[in-house]
Amino acid sequence: MNVFFRFDKLLRTAAALLLSTGLVVAPAQAAAPMTPAPDFTLKSLEGQNLRLKEQRGRVVLVNFWATWCAPCRQEMPKLNALYDKYKGSGFVLLGVNVDDDARNAASVATKLGVKFPVLFDTDKNVSKLYELNSMPSTVLIDRDGRVRFLHRGYQDGYENTYDKQIRDLLKE
């Protein structure tokens, strides 16, 4: 099941409902309270550390995946296509692997032809920060470092939703 939250749309809808009842007088375009994306630093497949906060100013898709997850493997080529399509437009895609063995994860990422940065969360601290309970999980973060969308699981076609959300965030 694809579950995602669009906080700003929810706030605008709620504000419009309250305004229509006359209970609240406020601008309809009030800034939406966004949830800051928890910062993290993880070692990458290339051996260097990568910090999320250093990606500010870019739209970031963080995809949490595992080698034992069949939908994760199915999703990888589609994520590669999104990465190729938007990487020159202020977009970053980070694949965060949650396996205990980084060497096995690196081998699977290579076999799958992953083009985007792969990071290793072997101790699961980042997964806990994001309160993950399903694989894969995909988080879209805006240029200001706020979580805008959260998708749990994957089924064929979800990448079309990611594509639209990435485009919308890049336009902001």
N, C-alpha and C positions, 0 to 999 in steps of 0.2 A: 504494500500500500504506500502510495506517495503522499507524504504529509509534509506540508511546508507552511511557514508562517510569513505573512507579509504584514509586518507590524505597522508600517505607515498607512497602508490601506485600511487596516482594521481601525486605527485611530481616527482617520478621516471619516469612515463610515459611522463610527460611534459619535463623533462630533456633529455630523450632519443630522443624526437622529435626535440628539439632545437639542440642537439648535431648532429643529423643526417643531419640537414640543414647547419651545420658549423657556425651557428650564435653565439654559446656559447661554450666555452671550459671549461668543469668542470667535475669532477669525476661523473660517473653514479650512484655511491652509496652515493651521498651526503646525509647528515642527513636531514631528513624531518622535517619541522617546525610543531610541534604538538601543539594543543591548550591545555593549562593546564586546568584540570577539576576544576571548581570553588569549593573552599573548603566550607564546611558547617558543622555545629554541630546540631544534632537533638536528641530529646528524643526518646528512644526506648520503645518498648512494655514492656520490663523488668523494665523500669523506669530510667535507666541510660542514660547519654548523649553519643552519638557516633559521632566522628569527622572523616570526610573522610580522611583528611591529615594523620591521624594515621594509615591508611591502606597502606601507601607507602610500596613498596616492594612486594605487592600482586596485582594480577589482580582482578579488582573490576567490578562487574556488578551492576548497579543501575537501579532498575525497579520502575518507577513512576506509581502508580495505584490508583484506587478509588473504593469504594464499589458499586457504581452505574454503574460501567463499566463491561458489560457482557464479553467482550474479556479479561479483566483483570482476572476475575474469571476463565475463561477457561484456561488461561496461567499459573495460580498458580501451579497446579500439575506438569507441565513440568519444571517450575523453581525449584521446590522442587527436582526433579530428577537431574537437573544440579548441584544444590547445594550439594546434596549427592555425586555425582560423583566426583566433583573437590575440595571439601572443605579441603581435606587433602593435596592438591597440590599447596598451595599458592593462592587460589581463595577465594574471599569473594563476597557474594550476599547480597545486601541491598534492601529491599522493602520499598520505600518511599510512604506512603499514603498521599493523598492530601485532604482528607475529612475535613470538619469543626469540626466534632465530633470524637475525638480520641477514645472515648469509643466504639462507633459503629464500627469503623475501627478495633479495637482490637477484638471485638466480631466476626466480619466477618473473620479476619485472623485466629482466633482460629477454627472457623467452617470449614474453608478451609484446615486446617492442615498445615499452613505455618510453615516451619522448620527454615527458615533463619531469620535474624534480621529484624524486622519491625520498621520503624521510622515514626514519625508523623510531617508532614509539614502543620499544620493547618492554618498557616498564609500565606502560599503559597510563602514565600520568596525564598526557594530553587527552586521551580518550575519556578519562575521568573528568577533566576540566569541561569537556563538551557534553558530558552526561550521555554518552553513547550507549545504546542498548541493541543496536542492530547493525548488520553489515550488508552492503556498504552503507555509509552515511555520508551525505554531501552537504557542505555548508558554503553558502555564498556570502561574501563579505564585501561591503561597499568600500569606496575610496577612503572613507573616514574611519575605517576599521570597525564598522558595526555589522553584526550579523543581520542579514536581511531575509535569507531563506534557509530552511533546513529540510532536507529530504532524507527519509529513512527507507532503506531498501532500494532495489532497482528492478525495473521491468523494462523490456524493450520499448523504446519511445520516450522514456524520461529525458533523454538527451535533448529532445525538442523543447522541453520546458526549460532545461538549463540554458539552452541557446537563447531563448527569448529573454530570460532573466538576466543573462550576461549582457545582452544588447541593451536592455533597459538601464542597467546599472552603469554601463559605459557611457550612455547618453547624459547621465546626471552630472 
